[in-house]
Amino acid sequence: MASQPVALDASTLLNLLASGAAESILRSQSVSLIVVSAVASEVLYIRSLRPEDPPEQVSVEPLLRTGVLQLAKPETHEEATLFVGFASSVDDGEAMSLAICVSRGYVLATDDRKARRVAADASVPLIATSELIFHWAEQGNPSDEDVRRVLSDIEARGRFSPWAGYPLRDWWLKVLA
């Protein structure tokens, strides 16, 4: 697990909200967790567990209120300039997250392939949803069934499946097997 603060982008935050255990997973992390204002406004809906039902509205507000997440935004000219530069390559939430990570030395949590490439090119350390969940699982709190349900819900409600080369993909697939 990272030792620096971690900025969560929309892909990771949506996956965690889809898990049904976002607060527990985030509380188990041993670092400060932030979400930038652009990501907070992008995270709106996850799929229902029943395909015939409409998407479910979600919000990061409860996680901000309880202090699990801290809200951040660009505060310096450097961060604003970096944000504009990254926005030519990725969505605003990812661009703002990357700008803050570069400027403040934070780690970026993202499952978006393009954002991961852009972050790697900018030498931003990366983690993935799988690593956050693995850390949570290793803390000894959730049962094996809870971990399986979390990963299953992320796939169903977050529309996410780990691709070849994704961090801890083999662990993820083994848990769901």
Secondary structure, DSSP 8 states (H G I E B T S, - for coil): --SS-EEE-HHHHHHHHHHT-HHHHHHT-SS-EEEEHHHHHH--EE--SSTTS--EE--SHHHHHTTSSEEE---SHHHHHHHHHHHTTS-HHHHHHHHHHHHHT-EEE---HHHHHHHHHTT--EE-HHHHHHHHHHTT-S-HHHHHHHHHHHHHHS-----TT-TTHHHHHHHH-
